[in-house]
Amino acid sequence: MNFKEENKFLIVKDYSVSKETFALLYNKEYDLLKTHPFPDLSVLPKYYESEDYISHTDGKRTFFEKIYHFVKKRAIKNKVKLINSYHKNKGALLDVGCGTGDFLVEAQNQGWKATGYEPNESAKKLTNSKNVSTIDNLVSLSANSFDVITLWHVLEHVPNLEEYIKNLKKLLKPSGTLIVAVPNYKSYDAIYYKRHWAAYDVPRHLWHFSKKSIKRLFSDVDMNLTCVLPMWFDSFYVSMLSEKHKTGKINFIKAIFIGLRSNCVGLFKKEFSSHIYVLKNNK
């Protein structure tokens, strides 16, 4: 994929850690944005060194974190319900970027042989304390190993995108299901907040997807996009963080209004704050 510096889509800021600015470069063929400059792998971990990186903790220090974990519980049940709908005979599940492991716990409780992969050591320790299986890398896994592979807000963090997608396909059984959830930069809340949109989250988010991006990237490895589903809560969560980026404080009322409006617009335009993509191998 070719990304030229003159094809700048937007200039955005890392509000969470470094306060550095980055450009988003646009590739028309894939309708895909790429963070520029692209961080070197050796320095990338430093951008995750924040107590506010909520997906890597079980913390409930603030009212905001308590709301997050309350909604997270319900969302996890819905995620397992989704994978159950595609595979009545529960088999082997791999959750890539499993965070603190709560999704794995629920899947395991419902009969799945669940395995997680999490590169962040502190999050991985929390996962291991919950009696679920984890692995240290994806490279050593055998081909055709999993009935379901899930990536909940992970693909946007992956440096070697095309290589990573090829490996996911290799690990999936021919009849398996790949489920990918990512933010959508064409949503109403993204358009409204522009450079303050929290889901750009540079440089931790290296890539920024549309529905066309996902369809095209996975068709390159002969996988078919079978279903696109909205993540209803994401518009509210992202709007709360975006309000903080924009004004310096969380405005719950404004964020709820923008989040609700984004979901309403999404019903008509089919562009939500985040999407869940269900992908299958072409037969």
Summary of the structure (lengths in Angstrom):
residues: 283
radius of gyration: 18.1
end to end distance: 26.3
largest distance: 50.9
contacts: 913
relative contact order: 0.14
helix: 41%
strand: 25%
